[in-house]
């Protein structure tokens, strides 16, 4: 009696259907797990690749900017050994730039848009590199004026284009990450759609196992939701890392910009920065007749201070005088270290009489100020105001001649040079 019950047609069909359902459910679970793992692995690989691209781009950009800083060091240093050291750093940064550029080229080789961007960047580099080398050679040969002109008119504009390309690439990567997230969601949605279809077929095959199939489906669906949450969390984490990398890149760009325009000892504007300010103000003067004046200030007998107290105390005097300059001049002034113990102050919207008054007030202030270790000291000042049809070089030369007259007349005075005599 037992045998017919176990092996009747209905029981065999039921057992066959049960086995078929188990087989189909097994295939469904395995496929869901495999597809989810593949999706996670694929997304993870892409995110790692994007991170590596930004890492190499960051280092490539940093070493490109450092080459410009080394050029400025060559022009700012007077010691030949310091110049040689700056030149060696210049070429070493060039070598590091090429290493990160080649690594980035391998990473973007499979992406036409990124490859095109890299080719445009390389085109800029092929034009800029010979110009930078030319500027470095001129600096080493003592042709400072010509080298600075090439640096300002040819090299720096192209470096700004390079920085723009870097920002464009960062924005492109952000968009790529958004597309990646959207694509991952589509994959998961498609996977869930396929599972629903198979589950429907299983229900049609055997209503007897509907409850079991439903329980299995709910379990699989729960696993998919967990996998989907894991995927989104991983994508979110990688996106945050990429955003942080981009913020670090922008922060380091700001630091590089500050280093390239600031005198390291006094924290005033360096000579290159002052020359840019003069170009901007001179253009305003030519376009809008906005007048400006400049003061060349030199510490009297500074060599004696170095010889008597040492260069360390001399440096402290330079820093203390820099602080006095910052406290003495108004907001619309630009203060910089012109070279050695010589400083420059640019006064916007101030005529010659106002500039002379400001210079005389500062001279008297310094004369009555006691400096650490050295006590009282004096300064000599040359003053000049821009005139019609006058170049920047001629304006600086007039102030320099005024400074020379102050020194020649006994120091500790303010002088405005003229062709006939000096005031």
C-alpha positions in Angstrom: 0.0 0.0 0.0 2.9 2.3 0.7 4.5 1.8 -2.7 1.5 2.9 -4.8 1.1 6.0 -2.6 4.8 7.0 -3.0 5.0 6.3 -6.7 1.7 7.3 -8.2 1.6 9.7 -11.0 0.5 12.7 -9.0 3.2 12.2 -6.4 5.9 11.7 -9.2 4.7 14.9 -10.8 4.7 16.7 -7.5 8.2 15.5 -6.7 9.4 16.4 -10.2 7.9 19.8 -9.9 9.4 20.2 -6.5 12.9 19.2 -7.8 12.4 21.5 -10.8 11.5 24.4 -8.5 14.5 23.7 -6.3 16.7 23.6 -9.4 15.3 26.8 -10.8 15.5 28.5 -7.4 19.1 27.4 -7.0 19.9 28.9 -10.5 18.1 32.1 -9.5 20.1 32.4 -6.2 23.4 31.7 -7.8 22.8 34.0 -10.7 21.7 36.8 -8.4 24.7 36.4 -6.3 27.1 36.2 -9.3 25.6 39.3 -11.0 25.7 41.3 -7.8 29.3 40.4 -7.1 30.2 41.2 -10.7 28.5 44.5 -10.5 30.3 45.4 -7.2 33.6 44.3 -8.6 33.2 46.2 -11.8 32.2 49.4 -10.0 35.0 49.0 -7.5 37.6 48.6 -10.3 36.3 51.7 -12.1 36.4 53.8 -8.8 40.0 52.6 -8.1 41.0 53.6 -11.7 39.4 57.1 -11.3 41.2 57.5 -8.0 44.5 56.6 -9.6 43.9 59.0 -12.4 43.3 61.9 -10.0 46.3 60.9 -7.9 48.6 61.0 -10.9 47.0 64.2 -12.2 47.5 65.9 -8.8 51.2 64.9 -8.7 51.7 65.9 -12.3 50.2 69.3 -11.7 52.2 69.8 -8.5 55.5 69.1 -10.2 54.5 71.3 -13.2 53.8 74.2 -10.8 57.1 73.5 -8.9 59.0 74.0 -12.1 57.7 77.6 -12.3 58.7 78.1 -8.6 62.2 76.9 -9.4 62.4 79.4 -12.3 61.5 82.2 -9.8 64.2 80.9 -7.4 66.8 81.2 -10.2 65.9 84.8 -10.6 65.6 85.6 -6.9 68.8 84.0 -5.8 72.1 85.9 -6.1 74.4 83.1 -5.0 75.6 81.0 -8.0 75.4 77.8 -5.9 71.8 78.6 -5.0 71.0 79.2 -8.6 72.6 75.8 -9.6 70.5 74.1 -6.9 67.3 75.8 -8.2 68.2 74.7 -11.7 68.8 71.1 -10.6 65.4 71.1 -8.8 63.8 72.5 -12.0 65.0 69.5 -14.1 64.2 67.0 -11.3 60.6 68.3 -11.2 60.5 67.9 -15.0 61.5 64.3 -14.6 58.8 63.6 -12.0 56.3 65.4 -14.2 57.1 62.9 -17.0 56.7 59.9 -14.7 53.2 60.9 -13.6 52.3 61.9 -17.1 53.2 58.5 -18.5 51.3 56.7 -15.7 48.3 58.9 -16.4 48.5 58.1 -20.1 48.3 54.3 -19.4 45.2 54.9 -17.2 43.3 57.0 -19.7 44.3 55.0 -22.8 40.9 53.2 -23.0 38.8 56.4 -22.8 38.7 58.6 -25.9 37.6 61.7 -24.1 40.3 61.4 -21.5 42.9 60.5 -24.1 41.9 63.7 -26.1 42.3 65.8 -22.9 45.7 64.3 -22.2 46.8 65.0 -25.8 45.8 68.6 -25.4 47.7 68.8 -22.1 50.8 67.3 -23.7 50.5 69.8 -26.6 50.6 72.6 -24.0 53.5 71.0 -22.3 55.5 70.6 -25.5 55.1 74.3 -26.1 55.7 75.4 -22.5 58.7 73.2 -21.7 61.1 74.7 -24.2 60.0 78.2 -23.0 60.7 77.2 -19.4 64.1 75.9 -20.3 64.8 79.1 -22.2 63.8 81.2 -19.2 66.0 79.0 -16.9 69.0 79.4 -19.3 68.5 83.2 -19.5 68.4 83.4 -15.7 71.6 81.3 -15.3 73.3 83.5 -18.0 72.3 86.7 -16.1 69.8 87.9 -18.7 67.1 88.5 -16.1 65.0 91.1 -17.9 64.6 89.1 -21.1 63.9 85.9 -19.1 61.2 87.6 -17.0 59.6 89.0 -20.1 59.4 85.5 -21.6 58.2 84.1 -18.3 55.4 86.7 -18.0 54.2 86.8 -21.6 54.7 83.3 -22.8 55.1 80.7 -20.0 52.6 81.9 -17.3 49.6 82.2 -19.7 50.2 78.6 -20.9 50.5 77.4 -17.3 47.1 79.0 -16.6 45.7 77.1 -19.5 47.2 74.0 -18.1 45.5 74.6 -14.7 42.2 75.2 -16.5 42.6 71.8 -18.2 43.2 70.2 -14.8 40.0 71.7 -13.4 38.1 70.5 -16.5 39.4 67.0 -16.0 38.3 67.0 -12.4 34.8 68.1 -13.4 34.8 65.4 -16.1 35.7 62.8 -13.5 32.8 64.0 -11.2 30.4 63.5 -14.1 31.9 60.1 -14.8 31.2 59.1 -11.2 27.6 60.2 -11.5 27.2 58.1 -14.7 28.8 55.2 -12.9 26.3 55.4 -10.1 23.4 55.6 -12.5 24.7 52.7 -14.5 25.0 50.6 -11.3 21.5 51.4 -10.3 20.3 50.3 -13.8 22.1 47.0 -13.4 20.5 46.3 -10.1 17.1 47.3 -11.4 17.6 45.0 -14.4 18.7 42.2 -12.1 15.5 42.6 -9.9 13.4 42.7 -13.1 14.9 39.4 -14.2 14.3 37.8 -10.8 10.7 38.9 -10.8 10.2 37.4 -14.2 11.7 34.0 -13.2 9.7 34.1 -10.0 6.5 34.6 -12.0 7.4 31.6 -14.2 8.0 29.5 -11.1 4.6 30.4 -9.7 2.9 29.4 -13.0 4.8 26.0 -13.0 3.7 25.0 -9.6 1.0 26.6 -7.5 1.7 24.0 -4.8 5.0 25.5 -4.1 3.9 29.2 -4.3 4.4 29.9 -0.6 7.9 28.3 -0.7 8.8 30.2 -3.8 7.5 33.4 -2.3 9.6 32.9 0.8 12.7 32.2 -1.3 12.0 35.2 -3.4 11.6 37.4 -0.4 14.9 36.1 1.0 16.7 36.8 -2.3 15.1 40.2 -2.6 16.3 41.1 0.9 19.8 40.0 -0.1 19.6 42.2 -3.2 18.6 45.2 -1.1 21.5 44.6 1.2 23.9 44.2 -1.8 22.4 47.4 -3.4 22.9 49.2 -0.1 26.5 47.9 0.1 27.1 49.1 -3.5 25.7 52.6 -2.9 27.8 52.8 0.3 30.9 51.8 -1.5 30.2 54.3 -4.4 29.5 57.0 -1.8 32.7 56.3 0.0 34.8 56.4 -3.2 33.1 59.6 -4.3 33.9 61.2 -1.0 37.6 60.2 -1.5 37.6 61.6 -5.0 36.0 64.9 -3.7 38.6 65.1 -1.0 41.4 64.5 -3.5 40.0 67.3 -5.7 39.8 69.6 -2.6 43.4 68.8 -1.7 44.5 69.6 -5.3 42.8 73.0 -5.1 44.3 73.7 -1.7 47.8 72.8 -2.9 47.2 75.1 -6.0 46.5 77.9 -3.6 49.6 77.1 -1.6 51.7 77.0 -4.8 50.2 80.4 -5.9 51.2 81.9 -2.5 54.7 80.5 -2.7 55.2 81.8 -6.2 54.2 85.4 -5.2 55.6 85.8 -1.7 59.1 86.6 -0.4 59.9 83.7 2.0 61.8 85.9 4.5 59.6 89.0 4.9 56.2 87.5 3.7 55.8 90.5 1.5 55.1 90.4 -2.2 58.1 89.2 -4.2 59.5 91.0 -7.2 57.6 89.1 -9.8 54.3 89.8 -7.9 55.1 93.5 -7.7 55.9 93.6 -11.5 52.5 92.1 -12.2 50.8 94.8 -9.9 52.7 97.5 -11.8 51.5 96.2 -15.1 47.9 96.2 -13.9 48.1 99.7 -12.5 49.9 101.0 -15.5 47.2 99.6 -17.8 44.6 101.4 -15.6 46.6 104.6 -15.9 46.6 104.4 -19.7 42.9 103.4 -19.9 41.3 105.4 -17.1 44.1 107.9 -16.1 44.2 106.4 -12.6 47.4 107.8 -11.2 49.8 105.9 -8.9 53.2 106.5 -7.2 55.9 104.3 -6.0 58.6 104.5 -3.3 61.9 102.7 -3.4 63.2 102.3 0.2 66.7 101.2 1.2 68.1 100.6 4.7 71.1 102.8 5.2 74.4 101.0 6.1 72.8 97.6 6.0 76.1 95.9 5.2 77.5 97.3 8.4 74.6 95.6 10.3 75.4 92.3 8.7 79.1 92.7 9.3 78.7 93.8 12.9 75.8 91.6 14.1 75.7 88.8 11.6 73.3 87.8 8.8 70.7 86.3 11.3 70.2 89.7 13.0 70.2 91.3 9.5 67.3 89.0 8.5 65.5 90.0 11.7 65.9 93.7 10.8 64.5 93.0 7.4 61.4 91.2 8.9 60.9 94.0 11.5 61.1 96.7 8.8 58.5 94.7 6.8 56.1 94.8 9.7 56.7 98.6 10.0 55.8 99.0 6.3 52.6 97.0 6.7 51.6 99.2 9.7 52.5 102.5 8.1 50.8 102.3 4.7 47.1 102.3 3.8 44.9 99.5 2.5 45.3 100.6 -1.2 49.1 100.1 -1.1 51.2 97.2 -2.4 54.3 96.4 -0.4 57.1 94.2 -1.7 60.8 93.3 -1.3 62.5 94.6 -4.3 65.9 92.9 -3.6 68.3 92.6 -0.7 67.6 95.4 1.8 65.6 97.4 -0.8 61.8 97.6 -0.5 59.1 99.0 -2.8 55.7 100.6 -2.0 53.1 101.3 -4.7 50.5 103.9 -3.7 47.2 103.8 -5.7 45.4 107.1 -6.5 48.1 109.2 -4.8 49.9 112.0 -6.6 53.6 113.1 -6.1 52.9 115.4 -3.1 50.9 112.8 -1.3 53.6 110.2 -2.0 56.3 112.4 -0.7 54.4 113.2 2.5 53.8 109.5 3.1 57.5 108.7 2.4 58.7 111.5 4.8 56.3 110.3 7.5 57.7 106.8 7.2 61.3 108.0 7.2 60.7 109.9 10.4 58.9 106.9 12.0 61.9 104.6 11.2 64.4 107.2 12.5 62.6 107.2 15.8 62.1 103.4 16.1 64.4 101.2 18.0 65.1 97.9 16.3 66.0 94.7 18.3 69.7 94.2 18.7 70.8 97.1 16.4 68.9 100.1 18.0 68.0 103.0 15.7 68.6 103.0 12.0 67.6 105.1 9.0 66.3 104.7 5.5 66.7 106.5 2.2 63.8 106.8 -0.1 63.3 107.7 -3.8 59.8 108.8 -5.0 58.3 108.9 -8.4 54.8 109.3 -9.8 53.7 108.0 -13.2 53.6 110.5 -16.1 52.1 110.5 -19.5 53.9 108.4 -22.1 56.2 107.0 -19.4 56.9 103.3 -19.3 57.1 101.2 -16.1 60.9 100.8 -16.5 61.3 104.6 -16.8 59.1 105.1 -13.7 61.2 102.7 -11.7 64.4 104.2 -13.0 63.2 107.7 -11.8 62.5 106.4 -8.3 65.9 104.6 -8.4 67.7 107.8 -9.3 65.8 109.6 -6.5 67.1 106.8 -4.1 70.6 107.3 -5.4 70.4 111.0 -4.8 69.2 110.4 -1.2 72.2 108.1 -0.6 74.6 110.6 -2.3 73.3 113.5 -0.3 74.0 111.8 3.0 71.3 109.2 3.5 68.2 109.4 5.8 66.1 111.6 3.4 63.4 111.5 0.7 64.2 112.5 -2.8 62.2 113.1 -6.0 64.6 113.0 -9.0 64.2 115.4 -11.9 66.4 116.0 -15.0 67.4 119.5 -13.7 67.9 118.8 -10.0 66.5 116.7 -7.2 64.0 117.6 -4.5 
